Amino acid sequence: MLSELFENTVGWIGEHPLAAGLVIFLIAFADSVIILGAVVPALPLLFAIGVLIGLGEISGPYAVACAALGAFAGDGISYWIGRRWGGSLRQVWPFQRYPQLLDRGEVLFRRNALKSIVIARYVGAIRPFVPAIAGIAKMPLRRYLPVSLLAAISWAALFLAPGWIFGASYDAVAAVADRLAIVLGALAVVLALAWALVVYTYRWFDTHANKLLARALAWSRAHPILGRYAGALIDPRRPESASLAILAVCLLAIAWAWFALLTTVLMRGEPLMIDLSVYETMIALRNPLADRLMAGFASIGDAVVLVPAAGLALLWLVWRRRFLAAAHWLAALAFGLVLTAGLEAVIDVPRPPTAHSGFGFPSMTVTMTTITFGFFAVLIARELPGRNRVWPYLVTGVTVSLLGFARIYLGAHWLSDVVGGVLLGVVWLLVLGLAYRRHVARSFWMRPLALLFYITFALAAAWHAPRAVDRLLGDFVPPPPGQVITEAEWWNTGWKALPSRRNERSADLRWPLDVQVAGPLAPLRGHLEQHGWVPQAQADWVAVLGLLDDDTPAARQPVLPAALDTEAEVLLMRRPVDAGREQVLRLWHAPALLEGGEPLWVGTVQTLDYTRPLFGLFGLWQPQTDAHDAWLALRADLAGLETAEAVHPQSGVAVLRVRTRGAVDATPTTQ
């Protein structure tokens, strides 16, 4: 429902740019009013409005002015409410039940009243409340209004800027950044959720630890038989009792979730519906630049990365004569490895089509990463003061989420494999954590150990990831096409069944697939090189960063890769036309093979202009509308190869067919 409201609001703004000022005003106003601002999703709406500004649908200064006025008015209402009702606000809902809503703003306001008004404007958790605190404190209007107006204007410009910049550069980079942006956005959401889950779960337990401990003590006294086991964990004379109680509660909850998932997987004996949905979504988002990035992230759970960090930490514990900690560390890793391997051997669930062998439920890589980082967090967190204890768990959550997302993206695992691996790892590390915390009371200096573990992991990951990318991408590829046709069938009618356009969400990116090639590409490449075409290797992230170099001539800047379904171009050739203009041929694997295993290719030929979008920040070769000039030029350069041309019945665009095996001197024929 909220998603539909969001889309309708953004769509209406694009259709009514002048009247949209009122909507922009109301969004900023609602985001600033006390209480209401805590529930209004203003940030994504402002980003979307910024995109419309960048695309030229709305005037930028007009939108900034409307947003600033809305924020200023909303802050004014909050200030008036605080001034009118004063401290009595704390006696009404929701402040009576959740006093921290005002407490956080009050702490900031007391430190520096004027600065707090500006700072709070950029902090969503306290944005609607600090103006009310200023009203409660009876801050004079002559002091409050100028600072509030300045904060509102700067906030409006800053919060619209990301979408504005993205919209201004979208047309230029959409050919590769459309899917890439979605992938990176999804990854950011996953990491944010992991961060929020760890932080807020820890804070909740930290706040309610004493209550949980009291209830557990009461239960143990009422149930003397079972209570004696709980009593071993919650002895009020031990300072560790609160954290042991938290670990025990987490163990019960997560163990229940693990066994529920395990039962579901065993009963179905096949991937869950959500597994298939997530897999299809990720396959649709595959693109060359994201592939290499995700393959690098997917390698951080390999033994080459985890073993050095865990091994050095183990040696440090032995050297410091922390034998009990070392024994628990070994037990965590060894038993986790054996248990996961046993489950993978017993549970027979079909693997994703892209994972041809070696994987199952649960994911061993994710399980071992969860255990390695999770137990290390249990080991060192007790040595940190107060709420700083959450940081080792936060690092664990982010690392495991990054690894799990990357492996789901590559199709190495189903979603249930990754979730099952995380839950199993958490269950086992909680069991070991309880055992370790019960028997260890001595503290030790954890900083050298933490630095040794995390730095070793980072260095091993940085060394291993670039070397593992190509192997991982080779391991997790979509299955080969199942359709097989004869060459004669393709030449006569079969070519009409092949895709006629790229399957992209944006109409501007649905380039016509106006070239089809049968046979090996080497003869075609050699023939075109004789006519001035130059092959280009697939651009990687180093090449992408090179686009920022103003000193590199346009002819030496790479053409960025584009994907067809999940695959980057197998062949990309470019030919200069004049200064700042080139013609490009892109070829991909067709979703069919010729009889006998001969390859079949589909592609497009385009005219590219060298542009400098986003205020000249970088240079980019961008596809242009060329009235079929590039296609005609390619047809002329293919003289000498066997070719034919006809209009595709689906796209209405002429398709040039080429046979590279047994080439003869022939002029193009038309049928």
Secondary structure, DSSP 4 states (H G I P E B T S, - for coil): -HHHHHHHHHHHHHH-TTTHHHHHHHHHHHHHSTTGGGT--HHHHHHHHHHHHHTTSS-HHHHHHHHHHHHHHHHHHHHHHHHHHGGGGGGSTTTTT-THHHHHHHHHHHH-HHHHHHHHTT-TTTTTTHHHHHHHTT--HHHHHHHHHHHHHHHHHHHHHHHHHHHHHHHHHHHHHHHHHHHHHHHHHHHHHHHHHHHHHHHHHHHHHHHHHHHHHHHHHH-HHHHHHHHTT--TTSTTHHHHHHHHHHHHHHHHHHHHHHHHHHHH-S--HHHHHHHHHHHHH--HHHHHHHHHHHGGGSHHHHHHHHHHHHHHHHHTT-HHHHHHHHHHHHHHHHHHHHHHHH---PPPTT--SS--SSPHHHHHHHHHHHHHHHHHHTTS-GGGGHHHHHHHHHHHHHHHHHHHHHTSS-HHHHHHHHHHHHHHHHHHHHHHHHH-------HHHHHHHHHHHHHHHHHHHHHHHHHHHHHS-PPPP--EE-HHHHHHTGGGGS-SB---SSGGG--B--EEEES-SHHHHHHHHTTT-EE-PPP-HHHHHGGG-TTS-GGGSPPPP-EETTEE-SEEEEEEEETTEEEEEEEEE-SSEETTS--EEEEEEEEEEEE-HHHHTS-EEEEE--TTHHHHHHHHHTTTSEEEEEE-TTT--EEEEEE-TT------EE-
